[in-house]
């Protein structure tokens, strides 16, 4: 299949630079590789979003089941200070 594509000047310059670098034999190779990378990125992005949604659902289930407690920042800081003090003595 043959296709003509119009690119803004800055993108055309980038394609030409990639060809000039010797990494690609033609502008078509640059565009094909860019599309492969884009599709790969979309796949990873979709998987990341699915994992995030699953993590949120786990958190909501924990909340509904009463397995969460209010965050006590002062207790966390006290524990951290105690641990740091113990490590500095060692």
C-alpha positions in Angstrom: 0.0 0.0 0.0 1.2 3.5 -0.8 0.2 6.5 1.2 1.3 10.2 1.2 1.4 11.9 4.6 1.7 15.5 5.4 3.8 16.4 8.4 4.5 19.7 10.1 8.0 21.1 9.2 9.5 20.2 12.6 8.3 16.5 12.3 9.5 16.3 8.8 12.9 17.6 10.0 13.0 14.9 12.7 12.1 12.1 10.2 14.9 13.4 7.8 17.4 13.5 10.7 16.6 9.9 11.6 17.2 8.8 8.0 20.4 10.9 7.8 21.6 9.2 11.0 21.8 5.9 9.1 19.5 4.1 11.6 16.7 4.0 9.0 16.9 3.6 5.2 13.9 5.7 4.4 11.2 7.9 5.8 8.8 5.0 5.6 10.9 3.0 7.9 10.9 5.8 10.4 7.1 6.1 10.3 6.7 2.3 10.6 8.9 2.2 13.6 7.1 5.1 15.2 3.7 3.4 14.7 5.1 0.2 16.2 6.3 2.1 19.3 3.0 3.9 19.5 1.0 0.6 19.5 3.4 -0.8 22.1 2.9 2.3 24.3 -0.9 2.0 24.0 -0.7 -1.7 25.0 1.4 -0.9 28.1 -0.8 2.1 29.0 -3.9 -0.1 28.7 -2.4 -2.8 31.0 -1.3 -0.1 33.5 -4.8 1.3 33.6 -6.3 -2.1 34.1 -3.9 -2.8 37.0 -4.7 0.6 38.6 -8.4 -0.1 38.4 -7.9 -3.5 40.0 -5.8 -2.0 42.8 -8.6 0.6 43.4 -11.2 -2.1 43.6 -9.1 -4.0 46.2 -8.8 -0.8 48.2 -12.6 -0.2 48.0 -13.3 -3.8 49.0 -10.9 -3.4 52.0 -12.8 -0.3 53.0 -16.2 -2.0 52.6 -14.9 -4.9 54.7 -13.6 -2.6 57.5 -10.0 -3.6 56.9 -8.7 0.0 56.9 -7.9 2.4 59.7 -7.4 6.2 59.7 -3.9 7.2 58.9 -2.0 8.4 62.0 0.8 10.5 60.7 2.2 11.3 64.1 2.5 7.5 64.9 4.3 6.9 61.6 6.7 9.7 62.2 7.4 8.5 65.8 8.1 5.0 64.5 10.4 6.4 61.8 12.3 8.5 64.4 12.6 5.4 66.7 14.0 3.3 63.9 16.4 6.0 62.8 17.6 6.4 66.4 18.1 2.6 66.7 20.1 2.5 63.4 22.3 5.4 64.4 23.2 3.6 67.6 24.2 0.4 65.8 
